[in-house]
Amino acid sequence: MVISIRKWFKALRFAILFCMLVYVFSKLFGIFEHWLSPGDPYRYPEGSAVKAGSMQIQQEEQEDMLERLKLFYRLGE
Protein backbone atom coordinates (compact mmCIF):
# COMPACT_ATOMS: atom_id res chain seq x y z
CA MET A 1 0.00 0.00 0.00
CA VAL A 2 1.41 3.33 -1.08
CA ILE A 3 0.76 6.39 1.08
CA SER A 4 1.11 9.66 -0.77
CA ILE A 5 2.12 12.46 1.55
CA ARG A 6 1.29 15.05 -1.10
CA LYS A 7 -2.36 13.85 -1.24
CA TRP A 8 -2.60 13.95 2.56
CA PHE A 9 -1.27 17.51 2.63
CA LYS A 10 -3.76 18.58 -0.05
CA ALA A 11 -6.62 17.02 1.91
CA LEU A 12 -5.39 18.61 5.15
CA ARG A 13 -5.03 22.00 3.45
CA PHE A 14 -8.56 21.69 2.07
CA ALA A 15 -9.96 20.77 5.50
CA ILE A 16 -8.17 23.66 7.19
CA LEU A 17 -9.29 26.14 4.53
CA PHE A 18 -12.86 24.85 4.75
CA CYS A 19 -12.90 25.22 8.56
CA MET A 20 -11.46 28.74 8.31
CA LEU A 21 -14.10 29.81 5.79
CA VAL A 22 -16.90 28.33 7.89
CA TYR A 23 -15.57 30.23 10.91
CA VAL A 24 -15.31 33.51 8.96
CA PHE A 25 -18.82 33.21 7.55
CA SER A 26 -20.27 32.36 10.95
CA LYS A 27 -18.62 35.48 12.41
CA LEU A 28 -19.95 37.60 9.52
CA PHE A 29 -23.48 36.30 10.14
CA GLY A 30 -23.00 37.13 13.82
CA ILE A 31 -21.98 40.67 12.92
CA PHE A 32 -24.97 41.17 10.62
CA GLU A 33 -27.40 39.37 12.91
CA HIS A 34 -29.42 42.50 13.68
CA TRP A 35 -29.73 43.20 9.96
CA LEU A 36 -30.75 39.63 9.08
CA SER A 37 -33.20 39.05 11.92
CA PRO A 38 -36.87 39.84 11.28
CA GLY A 39 -38.52 42.80 12.92
CA ASP A 40 -40.75 42.68 15.95
CA PRO A 41 -43.90 40.80 14.87
CA TYR A 42 -45.93 42.25 17.77
CA ARG A 43 -45.42 45.94 17.01
CA TYR A 44 -48.34 48.02 15.83
CA PRO A 45 -48.35 48.83 12.11
CA GLU A 46 -47.62 52.34 10.91
CA GLY A 47 -49.89 54.60 8.89
CA SER A 48 -53.43 53.55 8.04
CA ALA A 49 -52.69 49.81 8.31
CA VAL A 50 -54.78 47.75 10.71
CA LYS A 51 -53.25 45.02 12.81
CA ALA A 52 -54.88 41.66 12.11
CA GLY A 53 -57.02 40.45 14.95
CA SER A 54 -57.50 43.85 16.55
CA MET A 55 -61.06 44.35 17.71
CA GLN A 56 -60.95 48.15 17.67
CA ILE A 57 -62.92 48.55 14.43
CA GLN A 58 -65.45 51.34 14.01
CA GLN A 59 -68.96 50.49 12.87
CA GLU A 60 -68.59 52.11 9.43
CA GLU A 61 -65.24 50.40 8.88
CA GLN A 62 -66.86 47.08 9.74
CA GLU A 63 -69.64 47.67 7.20
CA ASP A 64 -67.06 48.67 4.60
CA MET A 65 -65.12 45.48 5.26
CA LEU A 66 -68.32 43.45 5.01
CA GLU A 67 -69.08 45.02 1.62
CA ARG A 68 -65.55 44.29 0.44
CA LEU A 69 -65.90 40.67 1.58
CA LYS A 70 -69.19 40.32 -0.29
CA LEU A 71 -67.56 41.78 -3.41
CA PHE A 72 -64.69 39.34 -3.03
CA TYR A 73 -67.03 36.35 -2.84
CA ARG A 74 -69.18 37.65 -5.70
CA LEU A 75 -66.27 38.29 -8.10
CA GLY A 76 -64.15 35.38 -6.95
CA GLU A 77 -60.91 37.37 -6.98
DRENPA-3360 file (N, C-alpha, C; in nm, 2 decimals, always signed):
BEGIN
1 = MVISIRKW = +0.08/-0.12/+0.00/+0.00/+0.00/+0.00/+0.09/+0.12/+0.00 ~ +0.06/+0.21/-0.09/+0.14/+0.33/-0.11/+0.07/+0.45/-0.05 ~ +0.13/+0.52/+0.04/+0.08/+0.64/+0.11/+0.14/+0.76/+0.05 ~ +0.06/+0.84/-0.01/+0.11/+0.97/-0.08/+0.10/+1.08/+0.02 ~ +0.21/+1.13/+0.06/+0.21/+1.25/+0.15/+0.16/+1.37/+0.09 ~ +0.18/+1.39/-0.04/+0.13/+1.50/-0.11/-0.02/+1.51/-0.11 ~ -0.09/+1.39/-0.13/-0.24/+1.39/-0.12/-0.29/+1.42/+0.02 ~ -0.22/+1.37/+0.12/-0.26/+1.39/+0.26/-0.25/+1.54/+0.29;
9 = FKALRFAI = -0.14/+1.61/+0.24/-0.13/+1.75/+0.26/-0.23/+1.83/+0.19 ~ -0.27/+1.79/+0.07/-0.38/+1.86/-0.01/-0.51/+1.84/+0.07 ~ -0.54/+1.72/+0.12/-0.66/+1.70/+0.19/-0.66/+1.78/+0.32 ~ -0.55/+1.79/+0.39/-0.54/+1.86/+0.51/-0.55/+2.01/+0.49 ~ -0.49/+2.06/+0.38/-0.50/+2.20/+0.34/-0.65/+2.24/+0.31 ~ -0.72/+2.15/+0.24/-0.86/+2.17/+0.21/-0.94/+2.17/+0.33 ~ -0.92/+2.08/+0.43/-1.00/+2.08/+0.55/-0.97/+2.20/+0.63 ~ -0.85/+2.25/+0.64/-0.82/+2.37/+0.72/-0.88/+2.49/+0.65;
17 = LFCMLVYV = -0.87/+2.50/+0.52/-0.93/+2.61/+0.45/-1.08/+2.61/+0.47 ~ -1.14/+2.50/+0.46/-1.29/+2.49/+0.48/-1.33/+2.53/+0.62 ~ -1.26/+2.48/+0.72/-1.29/+2.52/+0.86/-1.27/+2.67/+0.88 ~ -1.17/+2.73/+0.82/-1.15/+2.87/+0.83/-1.26/+2.95/+0.77 ~ -1.30/+2.91/+0.65/-1.41/+2.98/+0.58/-1.54/+2.97/+0.65 ~ -1.57/+2.85/+0.71/-1.69/+2.83/+0.79/-1.69/+2.93/+0.91 ~ -1.57/+2.94/+0.97/-1.56/+3.02/+1.09/-1.58/+3.17/+1.05 ~ -1.52/+3.21/+0.94/-1.53/+3.35/+0.90/-1.68/+3.38/+0.86;
25 = FSKLFGIF = -1.74/+3.29/+0.79/-1.88/+3.32/+0.75/-1.97/+3.32/+0.88 ~ -1.94/+3.24/+0.97/-2.03/+3.24/+1.10/-2.01/+3.37/+1.17 ~ -1.89/+3.42/+1.18/-1.86/+3.55/+1.24/-1.93/+3.66/+1.16 ~ -1.93/+3.66/+1.03/-1.99/+3.76/+0.95/-2.15/+3.76/+0.98 ~ -2.20/+3.64/+0.98/-2.35/+3.63/+1.01/-2.38/+3.68/+1.15 ~ -2.28/+3.66/+1.25/-2.30/+3.71/+1.38/-2.30/+3.86/+1.38 ~ -2.21/+3.92/+1.30/-2.20/+4.07/+1.29/-2.32/+4.13/+1.23 ~ -2.38/+4.07/+1.13/-2.50/+4.12/+1.06/-2.63/+4.06/+1.12;
33 = EHWLSPGD = -2.62/+4.00/+1.24/-2.74/+3.94/+1.29/-2.86/+4.03/+1.31 ~ -2.83/+4.15/+1.35/-2.94/+4.25/+1.37/-3.00/+4.29/+1.23 ~ -2.92/+4.29/+1.13/-2.97/+4.32/+1.00/-3.05/+4.20/+0.94 ~ -3.01/+4.08/+0.97/-3.08/+3.96/+0.91/-3.20/+3.92/+0.99 ~ -3.21/+3.95/+1.11/-3.32/+3.91/+1.19/-3.45/+3.98/+1.16 ~ -3.56/+3.92/+1.16/-3.69/+3.98/+1.13/-3.72/+4.09/+1.24 ~ -3.81/+4.18/+1.20/-3.85/+4.28/+1.29/-3.94/+4.22/+1.40 ~ -3.99/+4.31/+1.49/-4.08/+4.27/+1.60/-4.21/+4.24/+1.54;
41 = PYRYPEGS = -4.26/+4.11/+1.55/-4.39/+4.08/+1.49/-4.51/+4.13/+1.57 ~ -4.48/+4.18/+1.69/-4.59/+4.22/+1.78/-4.61/+4.38/+1.78 ~ -4.53/+4.45/+1.70/-4.54/+4.59/+1.70/-4.67/+4.63/+1.62 ~ -4.72/+4.75/+1.65/-4.83/+4.80/+1.58/-4.79/+4.86/+1.45 ~ -4.87/+4.83/+1.34/-4.83/+4.88/+1.21/-4.84/+5.04/+1.20 ~ -4.77/+5.09/+1.11/-4.76/+5.23/+1.09/-4.86/+5.28/+0.99 ~ -4.90/+5.40/+0.99/-4.99/+5.46/+0.89/-5.13/+5.42/+0.91 ~ -5.20/+5.39/+0.80/-5.34/+5.35/+0.80/-5.36/+5.20/+0.81;
49 = AVKAGSMQ = -5.26/+5.13/+0.83/-5.27/+4.98/+0.83/-5.34/+4.94/+0.96 ~ -5.41/+4.83/+0.95/-5.48/+4.78/+1.07/-5.41/+4.64/+1.11 ~ -5.38/+4.63/+1.24/-5.33/+4.50/+1.28/-5.43/+4.39/+1.28 ~ -5.39/+4.28/+1.22/-5.49/+4.17/+1.21/-5.53/+4.12/+1.35 ~ -5.65/+4.10/+1.37/-5.70/+4.05/+1.50/-5.74/+4.15/+1.59 ~ -5.71/+4.28/+1.56/-5.75/+4.39/+1.65/-5.90/+4.41/+1.65 ~ -5.96/+4.42/+1.76/-6.11/+4.44/+1.77/-6.15/+4.58/+1.78 ~ -6.06/+4.67/+1.75/-6.10/+4.82/+1.77/-6.14/+4.87/+1.63;
57 = IQQEEQED = -6.24/+4.82/+1.57/-6.29/+4.85/+1.44/-6.42/+4.94/+1.46 ~ -6.43/+5.05/+1.39/-6.54/+5.13/+1.40/-6.66/+5.07/+1.32 ~ -6.78/+5.11/+1.35/-6.90/+5.05/+1.29/-6.89/+5.07/+1.14 ~ -6.86/+5.19/+1.09/-6.86/+5.21/+0.94/-6.74/+5.13/+0.88 ~ -6.63/+5.12/+0.94/-6.52/+5.04/+0.89/-6.57/+4.89/+0.88 ~ -6.64/+4.85/+0.98/-6.69/+4.71/+0.97/-6.78/+4.68/+0.86 ~ -6.87/+4.78/+0.83/-6.96/+4.77/+0.72/-6.89/+4.77/+0.59 ~ -6.79/+4.86/+0.58/-6.71/+4.87/+0.46/-6.63/+4.73/+0.44;
65 = MLERLKLF = -6.58/+4.68/+0.54/-6.51/+4.55/+0.53/-6.61/+4.44/+0.49 ~ -6.73/+4.44/+0.54/-6.83/+4.34/+0.50/-6.87/+4.36/+0.35 ~ -6.88/+4.48/+0.30/-6.91/+4.50/+0.16/-6.79/+4.45/+0.08 ~ -6.67/+4.48/+0.12/-6.55/+4.43/+0.04/-6.55/+4.28/+0.04 ~ -6.59/+4.21/+0.15/-6.59/+4.07/+0.16/-6.70/+4.01/+0.07 ~ -6.81/+4.07/+0.06/-6.92/+4.03/-0.03/-6.87/+4.05/-0.17 ~ -6.81/+4.16/-0.21/-6.76/+4.18/-0.34/-6.65/+4.07/-0.38 ~ -6.57/+4.04/-0.28/-6.47/+3.93/-0.30/-6.53/+3.80/-0.34;
73 = YRLGE = -6.63/+3.76/-0.26/-6.70/+3.64/-0.28/-6.78/+3.64/-0.42 ~ -6.84/+3.75/-0.45/-6.92/+3.76/-0.57/-6.83/+3.76/-0.69 ~ -6.71/+3.83/-0.69/-6.63/+3.83/-0.81/-6.53/+3.71/-0.81 ~ -6.50/+3.65/-0.70/-6.41/+3.54/-0.70/-6.27/+3.57/-0.72 ~ -6.23/+3.69/-0.68/-6.09/+3.74/-0.70/-6.02/+3.73/-0.57;
% end
